[in-house]
Amino acid sequence: MPDIDAKKIEAGSLWRHKKRGSVYRVIDGSAQVQAPEDSGLADYEVVVIYRSKDGETWVRRHSEFLDGRFEKLSEPPSKKWL
């Protein structure tokens, strides 16, 4: 499990997917999943929940979110985001 304190992803922060260029707002940067053994996820694995501008919600492992696929944006949040 990653050290969440060292790699905190703040709720409300904006991130860009480097390959697609899509921008997302983090809903929860340290949620935990309760998963059955055959799900492919570890029980209580830490995940990031994030949403695109079109309202679609995504969930990704914390480690995958920070593996270089996304970059944090320093621009202030747009008022168009929920």
MOFENJO-V172990 format. One record per residue. N is the residue number from 1. RES is the residue in one letter. PHI is phi in whole degrees, 0 to 359 (NA if undefined). BURIAL is I if it has 24 or more other ideal C-beta (glycine too) atoms within 12 Angstrom, else O. Layout:
BEGIN
n	res	phi	burial
N	RES	PHI	BURIAL
N	RES	PHI	BURIAL
END
This chain:
BEGIN
n	res	phi	burial
1	M	NA	O
2	P	291	O
3	D	280	O
4	I	298	O
5	D	298	O
6	A	284	O
7	K	232	O
8	K	291	O
9	I	246	I
10	E	281	O
11	A	299	O
12	G	94	O
13	S	286	I
14	L	258	I
15	W	225	I
16	R	249	O
17	H	282	O
18	K	297	O
19	K	286	O
20	R	272	O
21	G	84	O
22	S	289	O
23	V	252	I
24	Y	227	I
25	R	252	I
26	V	285	I
27	I	270	I
28	D	212	I
29	G	267	I
30	S	211	I
31	A	285	I
32	Q	242	O
33	V	255	O
34	Q	261	O
35	A	225	O
36	P	291	O
37	E	303	O
38	D	270	O
39	S	275	O
40	G	91	O
41	L	248	O
42	A	280	O
43	D	301	O
44	Y	67	O
45	E	293	I
46	V	275	I
47	V	229	I
48	V	250	I
49	I	253	I
50	Y	217	I
51	R	229	I
52	S	275	O
53	K	298	O
54	D	279	O
55	G	94	O
56	E	286	O
57	T	257	O
58	W	233	I
59	V	228	I
60	R	219	I
61	R	306	I
62	H	306	I
63	S	297	O
64	E	289	O
65	F	297	I
66	L	257	I
67	D	270	O
68	G	109	O
69	R	286	O
70	F	238	I
71	E	231	O
72	K	286	I
73	L	265	O
74	S	265	O
75	E	289	O
76	P	293	O
77	P	299	O
78	S	282	O
79	K	290	O
80	K	286	O
81	W	280	O
82	L	280	O
END
